[in-house]
């Protein structure tokens, strides 16, 4: 069976790449993983998960939204019951959840994954 692939993203290039995932060695959990490099700009790639669907390169607003999510620590990993759950798609939804997080003291990563703001 071929190795499973997962998505990596370069935010400056607005590009996504599927590459085989290499987990840490079981007997050496703190062993460093191989650094992924963008083939376009030679910058580092961010591991986003296997349930990621990249927006079109020309959609700057979607990539700005994605940048906020990734910098807050939100990723797109599959769960046992389906996909990664709710993720905001517009800058308005991101601003709404960031404002809620600042008001309540909730961590940004948790607030950004709320389906609805109370």
N, C-alpha and C positions, 0 to 999 in steps of 0.2 A: 504494500500500500504506500503511495507517495506521501511525503510529509505534508502536513496541513500548512496552508498559507494564511498569513494575516497581513493587515494593511499597515503601511508606514507612510507618513506625510511629511512633505517639505513645505512649510508655510510661506517662505519668501517666493518660491517658484509656483506655489499653488498647484502642487502635483501630488498624486497618490500612487504608491507602488505596492503590489502584492509580492511578498517574499516569504520563504519558509521561516517558520518560527523555531528558534533554538532556545529551549528552556535551559535553566541553569542545571549543571550536573548534580545529580542527587546526593552524591557523597561530598560534594563541595558546593553548598548552597550560596556561598558568598563569592563564587568565582565570577569574574566579569564576563559579560556577554560581548559578543562582537559588535563593535559600533557600526551602525548603518550610515552610509554616506549617500547623499543625493547625487545621481549621475549628471544632473544639469549644472548645479552650482558648487558641488563638493561640500555642502553644509551637512549638518547632522539631521537624520530623519527621526521623527517622533513616532513611537509605536502607539497606534490608535485602537487596535483590536480587529477581530475578524468580522464584526457586524457593521463595519463602517462603509458608507456609500459616499463617495466624494462628490461635491457639487461641481458644476461646470467651471472651468478655469476663468472664464470671463465674468462670473458672478462674484464680484468683489464683496458685496454685503454678506453673502453666505460664508465666504472665507474669513471675513472679520468675525462673524459669529463663531465659526469653528475655532478661530484663534483664541477667543475669550474662553471657550469651553476647555480647550487643551491646556491653556495656561492656568486654569483653575484646578486642573487635575481630573477632569471628566474624560472618560474613555468610552469606547464602543465595543465592549466585550459581550459575547453571548452568555446567557444564563441557561440553566438547565430547562427552563420552561419557555424559552423563546429568545427574543432579541434583547438589546441592551436597555430597553425601557424608554421613557420619555426623554427627549433632548430638544431644547428650543431651536427653532429654525430661523427666526428673524431677530434683528437687533432690538426691536421693541420688546420681545419676550425676554431677551437677555437683560435689558435695562430694568424691566419690571421685577425680575427675580433678584437682581443685584441690589435694587433698592429695598426689597423685602429682607434680604440677608443683612443689610446694614442696619435696618430698623430693629430687627429681632436679635441680631448677634449670631445668627445661624451661619455655619461655614458656607462659603460661596459654592463649593462643589455640590453640597447637599441641596442648596436653594435652586441651583440651575437644573437639577433633575426633577423638581416638583412639577407634576402635570398641571396643577392649577395653584395660583397664589391665593392663600386664604384672605 
